[in-house]
Amino acid sequence: MTAYVLVQTSTRSEPIAPLLRTISAVVSASDLKGPYDAIAHIRARSRSHLHEIVLPEIRNLPGVDRVISALATEPLGEAA
């Protein structure tokens, strides 16, 4: 399953994407400017894997205050 996770941090000046990329389920991650500090493209084995393993790993990264996840209904860039 594919999900996208928006991340807010308490240390907006420090990049978080390099830390996100150390998590095995993270396919890619980019730092952002705006209300969220980063976005991560996640490939999880299941919904429970996402919510019980992956999201807690992200929440435990230094400086992470909040995460919002969204499940993809189709792969990015492959709309019918």
Accessible surface in RSA format (square Angstrom, percent):
REM  Atomic radii and reference values for relative SASA: ProtOr
REM  Chains: A
REM  Algorithm: Lee & Richards
REM  Probe-radius: 1.40
REM  Slices: 20
REM RES _ NUM      All-atoms   Total-Side   Main-Chain    Non-polar    All polar
REM                ABS   REL    ABS   REL    ABS   REL    ABS   REL    ABS   REL
RES MET A   1    77.10  39.9  37.48  24.8  39.62  94.3  53.01  45.1  24.09  31.9
RES THR A   2    27.96  19.9  22.84  23.2   5.12  12.2   7.80  10.5  20.16  30.5
RES ALA A   3     0.15   0.1   0.15   0.2   0.00   0.0   0.15   0.2   0.00   0.0
RES TYR A   4    46.09  21.5  44.30  25.2   1.80   4.7  43.07  32.4   3.02   3.7
RES VAL A   5     0.00   0.0   0.00   0.0   0.00   0.0   0.00   0.0   0.00   0.0
RES LEU A   6    51.98  28.9  51.98  37.2   0.00   0.0  51.98  36.5   0.00   0.0
RES VAL A   7     0.00   0.0   0.00   0.0   0.00   0.0   0.00   0.0   0.00   0.0
RES GLN A   8    33.09  18.5  33.09  24.2   0.00   0.0   3.25   6.9  29.84  22.6
RES THR A   9     5.38   3.8   1.37   1.4   4.01   9.6   1.37   1.8   4.01   6.1
RES SER A  10    74.06  62.6  40.17  53.6  33.89  78.1  34.03  72.5  40.03  56.1
RES THR A  11    64.39  45.8  58.79  59.6   5.60  13.3  56.56  76.0   7.83  11.8
RES ARG A  12   144.63  60.7 116.33  59.3  28.31  67.4  58.92  80.5  85.71  51.9
RES SER A  13   103.25  87.2  67.47  90.0  35.78  82.4  56.16 119.6  47.09  66.0
RES GLU A  14   109.53  62.9 102.83  77.8   6.70  16.0  33.14  64.1  76.39  62.4
RES PRO A  15    82.83  60.4  65.28  59.5  17.55  63.8  71.03  58.6  11.80  73.3
RES ILE A  16     5.77   3.3   5.58   4.2   0.18   0.4   5.61   4.0   0.15   0.4
RES ALA A  17     0.36   0.3   0.36   0.6   0.00   0.0   0.36   0.5   0.00   0.0
RES PRO A  18    70.50  51.4  63.13  57.6   7.37  26.8  65.41  54.0   5.09  31.7
RES LEU A  19    68.98  38.4  68.98  49.3   0.00   0.0  68.98  48.4   0.00   0.0
RES LEU A  20     0.00   0.0   0.00   0.0   0.00   0.0   0.00   0.0   0.00   0.0
RES ARG A  21   128.83  54.1 106.53  54.3  22.30  53.1  48.11  65.8  80.71  48.9
RES THR A  22   104.14  74.1  67.60  68.5  36.54  87.1  65.77  88.3  38.37  58.0
RES ILE A  23    10.23   5.8   6.79   5.1   3.44   8.3   9.03   6.5   1.20   3.3
RES SER A  24   119.07 100.6  78.31 104.5  40.76  93.9  59.93 127.6  59.14  82.8
RES ALA A  25    10.56   9.7   3.21   5.0   7.36  16.7  10.24  14.4   0.33   0.9
RES VAL A  26    15.22  10.0   0.04   0.0  15.18  36.6   0.14   0.1  15.08  40.9
RES VAL A  27    78.12  51.4  45.71  41.4  32.41  78.1  52.06  45.2  26.06  70.7
RES SER A  28    55.67  47.0  53.27  71.1   2.40   5.5  38.23  81.4  17.44  24.4
RES ALA A  29     7.22   6.6   0.00   0.0   7.22  16.4   2.00   2.8   5.21  13.8
RES SER A  30    57.80  48.8  55.59  74.2   2.21   5.1  21.80  46.4  36.00  50.4
RES ASP A  31    65.26  45.7  41.95  41.8  23.31  55.1  29.13  68.5  36.13  36.0
RES LEU A  32    69.97  39.0  52.54  37.6  17.43  43.8  57.37  40.3  12.60  33.9
RES LYS A  33   204.72  99.9 169.38 103.9  35.34  84.1 119.62 107.7  85.11  90.7
RES GLY A  34    46.11  56.9   0.00   N/A  46.11  56.9  26.93  73.9  19.18  43.0
RES PRO A  35   102.49  74.7  90.33  82.3  12.16  44.2 101.81  84.1   0.68   4.2
RES TYR A  36    43.33  20.2  42.72  24.3   0.61   1.6  24.57  18.5  18.75  23.1
RES ASP A  37    15.70  11.0  13.72  13.7   1.97   4.7   6.69  15.8   9.00   9.0
RES ALA A  38     0.00   0.0   0.00   0.0   0.00   0.0   0.00   0.0   0.00   0.0
RES ILE A  39    58.64  33.4  58.16  43.3   0.48   1.2  58.16  41.9   0.48   1.3
RES ALA A  40     0.00   0.0   0.00   0.0   0.00   0.0   0.00   0.0   0.00   0.0
RES HIS A  41    39.97  21.8  37.91  26.4   2.06   5.3  26.75  27.6  13.22  15.4
RES ILE A  42     0.04   0.0   0.04   0.0   0.00   0.0   0.04   0.0   0.00   0.0
RES ARG A  43   135.92  57.1 127.19  64.8   8.74  20.8  52.33  71.5  83.59  50.7
RES ALA A  44     3.48   3.2   0.10   0.2   3.38   7.7   1.03   1.5   2.45   6.5
RES ARG A  45   194.44  81.6 158.51  80.8  35.93  85.5  80.33 109.8 114.12  69.2
RES SER A  46    46.56  39.3  40.79  54.4   5.77  13.3  39.88  84.9   6.68   9.4
RES ARG A  47   146.82  61.6 142.81  72.8   4.01   9.6  46.44  63.5 100.38  60.8
RES SER A  48    59.19  50.0  51.65  68.9   7.54  17.4  32.95  70.2  26.24  36.8
RES HIS A  49    23.12  12.6  18.79  13.1   4.33  11.1  14.97  15.4   8.15   9.5
RES LEU A  50     0.06   0.0   0.06   0.0   0.00   0.0   0.06   0.0   0.00   0.0
RES HIS A  51    89.50  48.9  77.49  53.9  12.01  30.7  53.40  55.0  36.10  42.0
RES GLU A  52   121.86  70.0 102.68  77.7  19.18  45.7  37.83  73.2  84.03  68.6
RES ILE A  53    88.20  50.2  85.54  63.7   2.65   6.4  87.43  63.0   0.76   2.1
RES VAL A  54     0.55   0.4   0.55   0.5   0.00   0.0   0.55   0.5   0.00   0.0
RES LEU A  55     3.86   2.1   3.86   2.8   0.00   0.0   3.86   2.7   0.00   0.0
RES PRO A  56    44.80  32.6  42.59  38.8   2.20   8.0  44.70  36.9   0.10   0.6
RES GLU A  57    71.38  41.0  64.49  48.8   6.89  16.4  32.47  62.8  38.91  31.8
RES ILE A  58     0.00   0.0   0.00   0.0   0.00   0.0   0.00   0.0   0.00   0.0
RES ARG A  59   119.00  50.0 105.92  54.0  13.09  31.2  46.77  63.9  72.24  43.8
RES ASN A  60   124.41  85.8  94.92  91.7  29.48  71.0  28.42  68.4  95.99  92.8
RES LEU A  61    25.63  14.3  21.41  15.3   4.21  10.6  21.92  15.4   3.70  10.0
RES PRO A  62    97.40  71.0  80.56  73.4  16.84  61.2  92.02  76.0   5.38  33.4
RES GLY A  63    25.78  31.8   0.00   N/A  25.78  31.8  11.98  32.9  13.80  30.9
RES VAL A  64    20.49  13.5   0.95   0.9  19.54  47.1   0.95   0.8  19.54  53.0
RES ASP A  65    99.10  69.4  61.12  60.8  37.98  89.8  25.38  59.7  73.71  73.5
RES ARG A  66   124.31  52.2 118.92  60.6   5.38  12.8  38.63  52.8  85.68  51.9
RES VAL A  67    17.17  11.3   0.78   0.7  16.39  39.5   0.87   0.8  16.30  44.2
RES ILE A  68    61.30  34.9  56.31  42.0   4.99  12.0  60.16  43.3   1.14   3.1
RES SER A  69    40.00  33.8  13.89  18.5  26.11  60.2   0.41   0.9  39.59  55.5
RES ALA A  70    59.68  54.9  52.79  81.5   6.89  15.7  59.61  83.9   0.07   0.2
RES LEU A  71    60.14  33.5  38.20  27.3  21.94  55.1  38.34  26.9  21.79  58.6
RES ALA A  72    33.58  30.9   4.56   7.0  29.02  66.0  12.19  17.2  21.38  56.6
RES THR A  73   140.43  99.9  99.50 100.9  40.92  97.5  82.55 110.9  57.88  87.5
RES GLU A  74    86.21  49.5  74.08  56.0  12.13  28.9  33.71  65.2  52.50  42.9
RES PRO A  75    76.51  55.8  71.65  65.3   4.86  17.7  75.01  61.9   1.50   9.3
RES LEU A  76   146.07  81.3 121.25  86.7  24.82  62.4 125.95  88.5  20.12  54.1
RES GLY A  77    79.27  97.8   0.00   N/A  79.27  97.8  41.25 113.2  38.02  85.1
RES GLU A  78   119.92  68.9  97.21  73.5  22.71  54.1  37.28  72.1  82.65  67.5
RES ALA A  79    80.69  74.2  53.84  83.1  26.85  61.1  53.84  75.8  26.85  71.1
RES ALA A  80   147.63 135.7  71.01 109.6  76.61 174.3 108.41 152.7  39.22 103.9
END  Absolute sums over single chains surface
CHAIN  1 A     5013.6       3859.9       1153.7       2893.1       2120.5
END  Absolute sums over all chains
TOTAL          5013.6       3859.9       1153.7       2893.1       2120.5
